[in-house]
């Protein structure tokens, strides 16, 4: 286990480095830079050149990347080229908004997916199973963007039940008016809940009729013991890896949801950083998203191995 964790950790560091290099290279190849964005069409070439020198954008791209990477190892995330403020402060301010969306969605997925998947798998072929399958398939087929627009049009604009946007609200404002969070949390939860519930349902149904479960029944083991000691651990093991991808997907889905509902979270910050060609911010967001994905996927693999140790872990 130690060798596996060490190997995966080294691979994670390599993955993060590759992503950072790729993101910086793509950002450097995009037309224009932060000086062009700040000066706009009204700036003269001399003004743009002076601002570019002031921001250090006249240095070679790889030199700037080396400086940023060197500061990163000392814990310095750098300063935004657009605002001049520390990137860490911007990340900290926006992370509260994203957590207000992601944590409730994660709780709902964690509670509802195993419950629905287990009930459906244990009652395979029943009316309840067919109804749950129909709902999850239909929900999964609707893209998050379309679902968000449908909910805004029906629940907010037509019925007037819930707010449609959170424009101008910070973390404190959202805590004071939690109804603003309902629709975006539903959108974030829907697809991942369907994915995880369907996988758990398939795992429970397969293990319940598998040879090991049948052998235990022939030995006189009670059905409840078969389900709790064999079916559920072996069904939830692979689902732990899917759960890790759900956590990763919630962070990625926040980009879309925050754009639709007007939240100023991490997803919105990443989009603004790309629009402003603010490479220090773009690099930090890329590192945050990549690091989160790597950590949760490693945790998912370890949990899967712990629940079902007879399954071989991926290298």
C-alpha positions as CSV (number, residue, x, y, z in Angstrom):
1,X,0.0,0.0,0.0
2,X,2.8,2.4,0.8
3,X,4.6,1.7,-2.4
4,X,1.3,2.3,-4.3
5,X,0.6,5.6,-2.6
6,X,4.2,6.8,-3.2
7,X,4.0,5.8,-6.9
8,X,0.6,7.5,-7.3
9,X,1.9,10.6,-5.5
10,X,4.8,10.9,-7.8
11,X,2.6,10.4,-10.8
12,X,0.3,13.1,-9.4
13,X,3.1,15.6,-9.3
14,X,4.0,14.8,-12.8
15,X,0.4,15.2,-14.0
16,X,0.2,18.6,-12.3
17,X,3.4,19.8,-13.9
18,X,2.3,18.6,-17.4
19,X,-1.0,20.4,-17.0
20,X,0.7,23.6,-15.8
21,X,3.1,23.6,-18.8
22,X,0.2,22.9,-21.2
23,X,-2.0,25.6,-19.8
24,X,0.8,28.2,-19.8
25,X,1.8,27.3,-23.3
26,X,-1.8,27.6,-24.6
27,X,-2.2,30.9,-22.7
28,X,1.0,32.3,-24.2
29,X,-0.1,31.3,-27.7
30,X,-3.4,33.1,-27.5
31,X,-3.6,36.4,-29.3
32,X,-3.0,39.5,-27.1
33,X,-2.1,39.7,-23.4
34,X,-3.1,41.4,-20.3
35,X,-1.7,44.8,-21.5
36,X,-3.9,44.6,-24.6
37,X,-7.0,43.8,-22.4
38,X,-6.3,46.6,-19.9
39,X,-5.6,49.3,-22.5
40,X,-8.3,48.1,-24.9
41,X,-8.8,49.7,-28.3
42,X,-8.1,53.3,-27.0
43,X,-4.6,52.6,-25.9
44,X,-1.7,53.7,-28.2
45,X,1.0,51.2,-29.1
46,X,3.4,53.2,-26.9
47,X,1.1,52.9,-23.9
48,X,0.5,49.2,-24.5
49,X,4.3,48.6,-24.8
50,X,5.0,50.6,-21.5
51,X,2.3,48.6,-19.6
52,X,3.7,45.4,-21.0
53,X,7.1,46.3,-19.7
54,X,5.7,47.3,-16.4
55,X,3.9,44.0,-16.0
56,X,7.0,42.0,-17.1
57,X,5.2,40.7,-20.2
58,X,8.2,41.7,-22.4
59,X,10.2,38.8,-20.9
60,X,10.2,35.4,-22.8
61,X,7.2,33.2,-21.9
62,X,9.3,30.4,-20.4
63,X,11.3,32.8,-18.3
64,X,8.0,34.1,-16.8
65,X,6.8,30.5,-16.3
66,X,10.1,29.7,-14.5
67,X,9.7,32.7,-12.2
68,X,6.1,31.7,-11.4
69,X,7.0,28.1,-10.7
70,X,10.0,29.1,-8.5
71,X,7.7,31.4,-6.4
72,X,5.2,28.6,-6.2
73,X,7.6,26.3,-4.3
74,X,8.0,29.0,-1.7
75,X,4.2,29.3,-1.3
76,X,3.9,32.5,-3.3
77,X,1.1,32.3,-5.8
78,X,2.0,35.6,-7.3
79,X,-0.1,38.7,-8.1
80,X,-2.8,39.2,-10.6
81,X,-1.7,41.1,-13.6
82,X,-5.2,42.7,-13.9
83,X,-5.8,43.9,-10.3
84,X,-2.3,43.7,-8.8
85,X,-3.7,41.9,-5.8
86,X,-2.3,38.6,-4.5
87,X,-3.8,35.6,-6.3
88,X,-4.3,33.7,-3.1
89,X,-6.6,36.4,-1.7
90,X,-8.8,36.2,-4.8
91,X,-8.9,32.4,-4.5
92,X,-9.8,32.6,-0.9
93,X,-12.6,35.1,-1.5
94,X,-14.2,33.1,-4.3
95,X,-13.7,29.6,-2.7
96,X,-16.4,30.4,-0.1
97,X,-19.0,30.9,-2.8
98,X,-18.1,27.7,-4.6
99,X,-18.1,25.8,-1.3
100,X,-21.6,27.0,-0.6
101,X,-22.7,25.4,-3.9
102,X,-20.4,22.3,-3.9
103,X,-20.8,21.1,-0.3
104,X,-24.6,20.8,-0.3
105,X,-24.5,19.1,-3.7
106,X,-21.9,16.7,-2.4
107,X,-23.9,15.9,0.7
108,X,-27.0,15.2,-1.4
109,X,-25.0,12.9,-3.7
110,X,-23.4,11.1,-0.8
111,X,-26.7,10.4,0.9
112,X,-29.1,9.9,-1.9
113,X,-27.0,7.9,-4.5
114,X,-26.2,4.9,-2.2
115,X,-29.8,4.9,-0.9
116,X,-31.5,5.0,-4.4
117,X,-28.9,2.7,-6.0
118,X,-29.1,0.1,-3.2
119,X,-33.0,0.1,-3.0
120,X,-33.2,-0.2,-6.8
121,X,-30.6,-2.9,-7.0
122,X,-32.2,-5.0,-4.3
123,X,-35.6,-4.7,-6.0
124,X,-34.4,-5.3,-9.5
125,X,-37.3,-5.5,-12.0
126,X,-39.9,-4.0,-9.6
127,X,-42.0,-1.0,-10.3
128,X,-39.9,1.1,-8.0
129,X,-36.7,0.0,-9.9
130,X,-38.2,0.8,-13.3
131,X,-39.4,4.2,-12.0
132,X,-36.1,5.1,-10.6
133,X,-34.3,4.0,-13.7
134,X,-36.6,6.0,-15.9
135,X,-36.1,9.2,-13.8
136,X,-32.3,8.8,-13.6
137,X,-32.0,8.2,-17.4
138,X,-34.1,11.2,-18.3
139,X,-32.3,13.5,-15.9
140,X,-28.9,12.3,-17.1
141,X,-29.9,12.9,-20.7
142,X,-30.5,16.7,-20.0
143,X,-27.3,18.8,-20.2
144,X,-26.6,20.9,-17.1
145,X,-26.9,24.1,-19.1
146,X,-30.4,23.1,-20.4
147,X,-31.5,22.0,-17.0
148,X,-30.4,25.3,-15.5
149,X,-32.3,27.3,-18.1
150,X,-35.5,25.1,-17.7
151,X,-35.4,25.6,-13.9
152,X,-34.9,29.3,-14.1
153,X,-37.7,29.7,-16.7
154,X,-40.2,27.5,-14.8
155,X,-39.4,27.9,-11.1
156,X,-38.1,31.4,-11.0
157,X,-39.6,33.4,-13.9
158,X,-43.0,31.6,-14.4
159,X,-43.8,30.5,-10.8
160,X,-41.7,33.1,-9.0
161,X,-40.8,30.6,-6.2
162,X,-37.0,31.0,-6.1
163,X,-34.5,33.7,-7.1
164,X,-33.0,33.3,-10.6
165,X,-29.7,34.9,-10.0
166,X,-27.1,35.8,-7.4
167,X,-25.5,38.7,-9.2
168,X,-23.6,41.0,-6.8
169,X,-23.9,38.7,-3.8
170,X,-20.8,37.6,-1.8
171,X,-20.6,34.7,0.7
172,X,-22.2,36.7,3.5
173,X,-25.1,37.7,1.2
174,X,-25.7,34.1,0.1
175,X,-25.7,32.9,3.7
176,X,-28.3,35.5,4.4
177,X,-30.5,34.4,1.5
178,X,-30.0,30.7,1.1
179,X,-33.0,30.3,-1.3
180,X,-30.6,31.6,-4.0
181,X,-28.6,28.4,-3.6
182,X,-31.5,26.0,-4.2
183,X,-31.6,25.9,-8.1
184,X,-27.8,25.9,-8.7
185,X,-27.4,23.1,-6.1
186,X,-30.1,21.0,-7.8
187,X,-28.4,21.5,-11.2
188,X,-25.0,20.5,-9.8
189,X,-26.5,17.5,-8.0
190,X,-28.7,16.0,-10.8
191,X,-26.2,14.5,-13.2
192,X,-23.8,13.2,-10.6
193,X,-26.5,11.7,-8.5
194,X,-27.8,9.8,-11.6
195,X,-24.3,8.6,-12.5
196,X,-23.5,7.3,-9.0
197,X,-27.0,5.8,-8.3
198,X,-27.0,3.9,-11.6
199,X,-23.5,2.4,-11.0
200,X,-24.4,1.4,-7.4
201,X,-27.7,-0.2,-8.7
202,X,-25.8,-2.2,-11.3
203,X,-23.2,-3.3,-8.7
204,X,-25.8,-4.3,-6.1
205,X,-27.8,-6.3,-8.7
206,X,-24.8,-8.0,-10.0
207,X,-23.3,-9.0,-6.7
208,X,-26.7,-10.1,-5.3
209,X,-27.0,-12.7,-8.0
210,X,-23.3,-13.5,-8.2
211,X,-21.8,-16.9,-7.4
212,X,-20.4,-15.9,-4.0
213,X,-23.8,-14.6,-2.8
214,X,-25.5,-17.8,-4.1
215,X,-22.9,-20.0,-2.4
216,X,-23.4,-18.2,0.9
217,X,-27.2,-18.7,0.7
218,X,-26.6,-22.4,0.1
219,X,-24.5,-22.5,3.3
220,X,-27.5,-21.1,5.2
221,X,-26.2,-17.6,5.7
222,X,-29.1,-15.1,6.3
223,X,-30.0,-12.8,3.4
224,X,-29.4,-9.7,5.5
225,X,-25.8,-10.9,6.3
226,X,-25.2,-11.7,2.6
227,X,-26.3,-8.2,1.6
228,X,-24.4,-6.3,4.4
229,X,-21.2,-8.3,4.5
230,X,-20.8,-9.2,0.8
231,X,-23.1,-7.4,-1.7
232,X,-22.8,-3.8,-0.4
233,X,-19.0,-3.7,0.2
234,X,-18.3,-5.2,-3.3
235,X,-20.8,-3.0,-5.0
236,X,-19.7,0.2,-3.2
237,X,-16.0,-0.4,-3.9
238,X,-16.0,0.5,-7.6
239,X,-18.6,3.2,-6.8
240,X,-16.0,4.9,-4.6
241,X,-14.0,5.6,-7.8
242,X,-17.1,7.0,-9.5
243,X,-17.8,9.1,-6.4
244,X,-14.3,10.6,-6.7
245,X,-15.1,11.6,-10.3
246,X,-18.3,13.1,-9.0
247,X,-16.4,15.3,-6.6
248,X,-14.1,16.3,-9.5
249,X,-17.1,16.9,-11.8
250,X,-18.8,19.2,-9.2
251,X,-15.8,21.5,-9.3
252,X,-15.9,21.5,-13.1
253,X,-19.6,21.9,-13.2
254,X,-19.3,25.0,-11.0
255,X,-17.9,26.9,-14.0
256,X,-21.1,26.5,-16.0
257,X,-23.5,26.8,-13.0
258,X,-21.8,30.0,-11.7
259,X,-22.0,31.5,-15.2
260,X,-25.7,30.8,-15.6
261,X,-26.8,32.0,-12.1
262,X,-24.3,34.8,-11.7
263,X,-22.1,33.5,-8.8
264,X,-18.7,34.9,-8.3
265,X,-17.0,31.7,-7.4
266,X,-13.9,29.8,-8.5
267,X,-15.5,28.9,-11.9
268,X,-16.3,32.5,-12.6
269,X,-12.9,33.6,-11.5
270,X,-11.2,31.1,-13.9
271,X,-13.3,32.4,-16.8
272,X,-12.5,36.0,-16.0
273,X,-8.8,35.1,-15.7
274,X,-8.8,33.5,-19.2
275,X,-10.6,36.5,-20.7
276,X,-8.1,38.9,-19.1
277,X,-5.1,36.8,-20.2
278,X,-4.1,36.9,-16.6
279,X,-1.7,34.0,-16.7
280,X,-0.7,33.9,-12.9
281,X,-4.4,33.6,-12.1
282,X,-5.0,31.0,-14.9
283,X,-2.1,28.9,-13.7
284,X,-3.2,29.0,-10.1
285,X,-6.8,28.0,-11.0
286,X,-5.4,25.2,-13.2
287,X,-3.2,23.9,-10.3
288,X,-6.2,24.0,-7.9
289,X,-8.5,22.1,-10.2
290,X,-5.8,19.6,-11.2
291,X,-4.6,19.0,-7.7
292,X,-8.2,18.5,-6.5
293,X,-8.9,16.0,-9.2
294,X,-5.7,14.0,-8.5
295,X,-6.3,13.9,-4.7
296,X,-9.9,12.8,-4.9
297,X,-9.2,10.1,-7.5
298,X,-6.4,8.7,-5.3
299,X,-8.7,8.7,-2.3
300,X,-11.3,7.0,-4.4
301,X,-8.9,4.2,-5.4
302,X,-7.8,3.7,-1.8
303,X,-11.4,3.5,-0.5
304,X,-12.3,1.0,-3.3
305,X,-9.4,-1.2,-2.3
306,X,-10.3,-1.0,1.3
307,X,-14.0,-2.0,0.7
308,X,-13.1,-4.7,-1.8
309,X,-9.4,-5.7,-1.3
310,X,-9.7,-8.7,-3.6
311,X,-10.0,-6.2,-6.5
312,X,-6.7,-5.3,-7.9
313,X,-5.8,-1.6,-7.7
314,X,-5.0,0.3,-10.9
315,X,-1.3,1.0,-11.3
